[in-house]
Amino acid sequence: GKSGYEHYMLKEIHEQPRALRQAISGRIDDFAPAVDLDIDLPDEYLQSIEEIQIVACGTSYHAGLYAKELLETHAGVRVTVHIASEYTFNGGRDPWRTLVLAITQSGETADTLSALRAAAHEGAQTLALTNTLGSTVTRDADDTVFIRAGPEIGVAATKTFVSQVATTVLLTVHIGQLRDVLNSQTAADLLGSLRTLPGAVQQVLDQEATMKQAAATYADSDAFFYIGRSAAYPVALESALKLKEISYDHAEGFAAGELKHGPLALVTPETPVLAILTNNAAAEKTVHNVKEVESRGAPVLGVTSDDQLTDDLNTTFEIPECGLLEPLVANVALQLFAYHVANEKGRPIDKPRNLAKSVTVE
Ligand code: M6R
């Protein structure tokens, strides 16, 4: 059941600290530092791959964009991320050296499965990242890593997004070390950030009342924009998807630097802008973009751990510092925002119109 929560979505948002602990439990050796994901793909293979092609849909696609940031920066491998329904495999002269990574919570998404199958048919190796034991993707892929988030009932993906990203941190450390590109200090930083994450997420959940208040303030708006850079950019996309799914308001995520190349024309005093100002995402530059939208009269809610910025900006929601994974902490704050805007509007949050939890047709 919903354990006393009004909606499954809210219950699942609150389950995130536990889901994250499960994702990392028994998989980290702090002393080495090293990870054990029980991967069957041979070490020599992972050392030799030239590219990882990620295929996914919706929220899982956003997790893929985040994973690209992690893998390219810390595992020394080129990564391309594809909307599964738009994907055509291109493995160059040696398809074997392309690893196709399917990210899918349900393991049943038709678009993702058919992308994976097409790549396998062309000779690529395939790896699935999923939440669902025994799902179709676990049978189709050469190897599977589970995110261990537990069942997710709400149509809006919440805990599975953070668990997907957390698990790709482990994958990044595994591959980065095999390829000799990740020094032990950075590995320790990444794993340390992962260890800090459940507690940081809990601190955000403890401030739910503040976020609920912010949501009530803006709930009358019909259009919302989210901005962020580097890893905060996929979080902007994901936060906008969450709001549009459950509130039915228009919501868009933009790379902060792109605003002035077009979207700025949409910004008015009626369009709240949610700015993700996390420490590793060039927050100073995004502050610049915040000033641009503020001067057009848009109300801004900045999500940040930086006291300096809280003083500078009109309205901020403060999150705890969390090293390299801080954008994920911001994501949880924005899940609460989306939930409370939709709840203010009385939407059927767990079952939004026109949507299904798993999309088994192409
Ligand atoms: O089960 P999957 O991760 O493959 O599902 C992909 C999308 O259908 C899914 O993430 C969808 O976008 C969610 N409703 C988002 O909240």
Residues whose N, C-alpha, C, O or C-beta is under 5 A from the ligand:
A	BS01	M6R	C57 G58 T59 S60 I103 T104 Q105 S106 G107 T109 V155 A156 A157 K357 V359
